[in-house]
Amino acid sequence: MDLTVITNNFKFMAGGLVLTFQLSLITMAGGLLLGIILALARLSSKHWLYYPATFYIHFFRGLPLILVIFWLYFLTPVITGKSLNEFHAAVISFVVFEAAYFAEIIRAGIQSIPHGQSMAAYSSGLTSFQCARHVILPQALRNMTPALVTQAVVIFQDTSLGYVIGLREFLRRVNLVDAREARSVELYLFAGLIYLAFCSTGSLCSQRLENHRQRNWI
């Protein structure tokens, strides 16, 4: 086993890892923001909010992410006449796709809060927005945090799907180095260890948060 292939190409592969983190963090922020809006719309009693949000969530949860990336990257130039670069196409695809999953996590977290608390907030004169902002969402966030951390781990793993449009994230760069150096065992073992380290850390954090939440609940 020749590990010099890793040290000699470490800078190139580390650049891909930075890109992977950038894509993951932007997706989490954008997906969470859009997910909150979708979750509130899905819980709304107004049909013009509920039905479009429900359709959006079911539509994207029924598609594989790789297909969403593919469609957005290759159909955007056909529809708009302007092409997107690989990173921007990946960011938009990931945000609109992951928002559907974040929305369901947030909806479940909001519904875990006893209905009496919102009734008490309304009776004290708070508006619907103030009730959601100051009473429901802060408590719901504590309940949904373990699931959100787990979803963040899934997003980190899914960034490798950017290869379908040529995005040079971490795994794609490992693949390019392997094509040049023909050291599959060393390179993919290294890639596996990197993914294992970050994903195991995220899973451990999620488990500890869940245990902490259950202790407080008891």
Beta strands, then each sheet from edge to edge (+ up, - down):
end
